[in-house]
């Protein structure tokens, strides 16, 4: 595009038109001054100052009328008597009256681009699998802006993005800036774009001694960095991940003193951006690139004043000439101010160079602590437990912060636990007098959370800490213990009376022992039950042998006892069987057969016969069955 003006300007009669709801203000309305301010990452503002009011009558017809009522649509056009160009489109947001002694009253009308609606109220929203350009478009469309959007594409895809308690405007500007873009509100459009200074012709060429009326320019070495690197935590590899910025493309350098020379003056070897969370490589790259772009564009900054020109806007390029080799060259326009007054006519000022600071750093985009209801608390704090019984049944613990008032019982705090739910979860509560660490919901000192309990030299842990850190566990107030030993891979459950359960990989088994010395032990090849008097049952797993050892006797008593499977004889009581068999022997040895004969001869009694052998325990079966 050809330069619009590179020769001395001839001041002409300025023509400023103000249209309210599409209708031009009548010439009877005396416009003292009109000012329009456009800047990157700022909402375009227009201020109109008008004569109004008469002391004699006390009447303020314009102030009291409907013409300048907030909400009315406004367009301001500037140019000459032949043609005008729109330099502002928006709406009236504010009306004020200024009265000074000896001066006529002024009606001051403040107007904003309609995107001002996005600055009112803080919003919250989740976004998934979206680029920042898609997110910005969605936020603006949800706010009612469906026309005039020119949103430049971004490449980083966020699996998750959160807008947290911020205005839509602050959110979209911060996301655009993170991608090296700026937000522009020219006329009735909303534009995001990446700044460029190329070999193409500048929008405007200005010359010292001709078209330049005023100039303030500076070159600051503190804003220049040799390189930029972004760092974040890589949770997959458990290390800090680094990404180096790439030098900006499509960016001519203004002036003869290079950014490399400036960066060597006071700048660090590399400028580091750090984030403690997990940031993807693509986002780290965009972040680092954006910082380096801001640095390069802020090499030379300033403002330049010249005769009124309506067609210059932020985001464009001007060429400065006649200022020496250090300041000559093409500059990125970051702001434009159009000023018209009856006294001075129409002048335009352009701000060039980029702000080296981030939007979030310069603006209060984060909500106030404690929602502004009271001064908020900063950081974590130490608390002392004073009460465990919540009168309202909310499962809270009362804690005091000694530096607030050591003599007061303090406020009620909720407890953060590893697991909690309806009738389930962990139930570990601190003791009265315990030292705890407190966080605060929304940084409100009335809303503490117990995040954990604290040991100290005054309240020592049950296990002395060591660098190898093998032992971990829990010990209750009454010395009920659960101890893990990573060195020998053992778990010990123990009561203060020395009832114990051992689960041990080192000993390859489990052991239960009570306070009287009774013990059950399992090992790979055996199971042993032993009492404190050395009575013992041992199972030899490999040998298939069960041994019962008793100091007195072993009694097996049951209605039915099955000793060996597959037996065919019924089980009998041994003593009774022996007695019965011996009785049978006696009867046999002494029995008679009266009146009987043998070979025709009477034999009564019978002749003596060999006696039966007595019954012995060996007659008992070793294989028996029940039933």
HELIX and SHEET records of a PDB file:
HELIX    1   1 UNK A   61  UNK A   64  1                                   4    
HELIX    2   2 UNK A  114  UNK A  119  5                                   6    
HELIX    3   3 UNK A  132  UNK A  142  1                                  11    
HELIX    4   4 UNK A  168  UNK A  178  1                                  11    
HELIX    5   5 UNK A  221  UNK A  223  5                                   3    
HELIX    6   6 UNK A  259  UNK A  266  1                                   8    
HELIX    7   7 UNK A  281  UNK A  297  1                                  17    
HELIX    8   8 UNK A  359  UNK A  362  1                                   4    
HELIX    9   9 UNK A  369  UNK A  372  5                                   4    
HELIX   10  10 UNK A  402  UNK A  405  1                                   4    
HELIX   11  11 UNK A  441  UNK A  443  5                                   3    
HELIX   12  12 UNK A  574  UNK A  590  1                                  17    
HELIX   13  13 UNK A  617  UNK A  619  5                                   3    
SHEET    1   A10 UNK A  23  UNK A  24  0                                        
SHEET    2   A10 UNK A  15  UNK A  20 -1                                        
SHEET    3   A10 UNK A  73  UNK A  79 -1                                        
SHEET    4   A10 UNK A  84  UNK A  98 -1                                        
SHEET    5   A10 UNK A 106  UNK A 112 -1                                        
SHEET    6   A10 UNK A  45  UNK A  51 -1                                        
SHEET    7   A10 UNK A  31  UNK A  39 -1                                        
SHEET    8   A10 UNK A 329  UNK A 341 -1                                        
SHEET    9   A10 UNK A 317  UNK A 321 -1                                        
SHEET   10   A10 UNK A 204  UNK A 207  1                                        
SHEET    1   B11 UNK A  23  UNK A  24  0                                        
SHEET    2   B11 UNK A  15  UNK A  20 -1                                        
SHEET    3   B11 UNK A  73  UNK A  79 -1                                        
SHEET    4   B11 UNK A  84  UNK A  98 -1                                        
SHEET    5   B11 UNK A 106  UNK A 112 -1                                        
SHEET    6   B11 UNK A  45  UNK A  51 -1                                        
SHEET    7   B11 UNK A  31  UNK A  39 -1                                        
SHEET    8   B11 UNK A 329  UNK A 341 -1                                        
SHEET    9   B11 UNK A 345  UNK A 352 -1                                        
SHEET   10   B11 UNK A 300  UNK A 307 -1                                        
SHEET   11   B11 UNK A 214  UNK A 219 -1                                        
SHEET    1   C 2 UNK A 123  UNK A 131  0                                        
SHEET    2   C 2 UNK A 157  UNK A 166 -1                                        
SHEET    1   D 3 UNK A 149  UNK A 151  0                                        
SHEET    2   D 3 UNK A 190  UNK A 194  1                                        
SHEET    3   D 3 UNK A 181  UNK A 184 -1                                        
SHEET    1   E 3 UNK A 239  UNK A 244  0                                        
SHEET    2   E 3 UNK A 228  UNK A 234 -1                                        
SHEET    3   E 3 UNK A 271  UNK A 274  1                                        
SHEET    1   F 6 UNK A 381  UNK A 387  0                                        
SHEET    2   F 6 UNK A 397  UNK A 400 -1                                        
SHEET    3   F 6 UNK A 411  UNK A 415 -1                                        
SHEET    4   F 6 UNK A 448  UNK A 453  1                                        
SHEET    5   F 6 UNK A 435  UNK A 440 -1                                        
SHEET    6   F 6 UNK A 381  UNK A 387 -1                                        
SHEET    1   G 2 UNK A 420  UNK A 421  0                                        
SHEET    2   G 2 UNK A 424  UNK A 425 -1                                        
SHEET    1   H 9 UNK A 471  UNK A 475  0                                        
SHEET    2   H 9 UNK A 481  UNK A 485 -1                                        
SHEET    3   H 9 UNK A 490  UNK A 494 -1                                        
SHEET    4   H 9 UNK A 500  UNK A 504 -1                                        
SHEET    5   H 9 UNK A 509  UNK A 513 -1                                        
SHEET    6   H 9 UNK A 519  UNK A 523 -1                                        
SHEET    7   H 9 UNK A 526  UNK A 530 -1                                        
SHEET    8   H 9 UNK A 536  UNK A 540 -1                                        
SHEET    9   H 9 UNK A 545  UNK A 549 -1                                        
SHEET    1   I 2 UNK A 569  UNK A 570  0                                        
SHEET    2   I 2 UNK A 624  UNK A 625  1                                        
SHEET    1   J 2 UNK A 597  UNK A 598  0                                        
SHEET    2   J 2 UNK A 601  UNK A 602 -1                                        
END                                                                             
